Amino acid sequence: MNYLEPELFHYSDTQGTKSFREEIAKFLTDYARAAEALNPEHITVMSGCCAVFATLSTVLCDPCDGYLIPTPCYGGINSKTWLYGGIQPVHVPLFSEVTDEESHPFQLTAEKLEAALQRAKNQGIRVRALILINPHNPLGDIYPAQLLKHCLEFAHRYELHVIMDEIYMLSVYGDATFTSVLSLDCVPDPERTHFMWDFSKDFGMSGIRVGVLYTRNHEIQKAVNQLAVFHGCPGPVQHVLSQFISDRDWLDNVFFPTNKKRLKEAQNILVDGLADVGIPVLKSSGGLYVWADFRKFLKSQTFEAELELWQKLLEEKLLISPGKAFYCYEPGWFRLVFSDSVDKIYLCIQRLEQMLHADATESAANNISSNADALCTLKEGSSGNPSNTPGDDVSQLKNILLYYNHICI
């Protein structure tokens, strides 16, 4: 950290310093199990994956073009892709119900991609790209190698660019096998396949703001670099991270084993605690979160009821992201992050149990009261039809939605 030589304070190459890109190329070649050694000249370093999304989507698409993205998905992508180029998402909705053709809930298939692409064409939207997050956020799902190949073949058929966001690539635990797009021997369309990764999740350093784009398309990289000048990383940061990822002995024998062990233990504590409260979760092996089913705790199966439950969670100082923030098509799903201290995970479970138990008691009391009121009304000769209730407080709802949109991305 004390190494601050003059060259680190000069304007550096907009792609990133050569030494840093060389270390990243070696690092990703090894840890992504790349089919061939990565070329440092194909790497561009920017201030986080948000910058990569913003610049790459602008280069690949024209305003009002669309990109396919399976939902639920990380909600922040929408604003980043819209910021520069006015690109619109075309959702590929995934649902919890398992059909005969599927093996697990929220499963992506090439057929679902085909259906979404056709819907976009019918609406007059020109789709130019497919965005895949692997491991998935918020599902925690890991794409099998065969599914990954099917998605790449689908994109190749329709000449779509593929943006592979593998920001949780090294946050995989248990016996799960992760397949990076870089590890595939034969990619159907290498010129249209673009890989991105970031230091923030796998190394717990979100504030460092260093994202990586790897693309073998020279023209696209040249265009991206014109915008990368606005998203550069400081020279001293690049130098420190170069030393960091070159220490393979520490990474392999200390950091990664310890980090994965702690993530798995934290996930187990949260999943077991949620099960005791009566909240099932989607089976997952990657990422820093679980996708939990709160549907039975909704007053009605609507997004208004999901928002109401989310507000109650906030009042109990539980920042748990609702499914609508991830464009989920089913109300009642929430994402819970577990990459925290064990004490805080237990506190989360305790608060959840207290809140949901109190809510259930209140609902039961209200039902008894409502039944008693109904009996009294009938005795007084009323028709028994429920009276009209006042509408929602619109101004309050707007305030909640503003807060909701601000913190849940």
Order of alpha helices (4+ residues) and beta strands (2+ residues): alpha-beta-alpha-beta-alpha-beta-alpha-beta-alpha-beta-beta-alpha-beta-alpha-alpha-alpha-beta-alpha-beta-beta-alpha-alpha
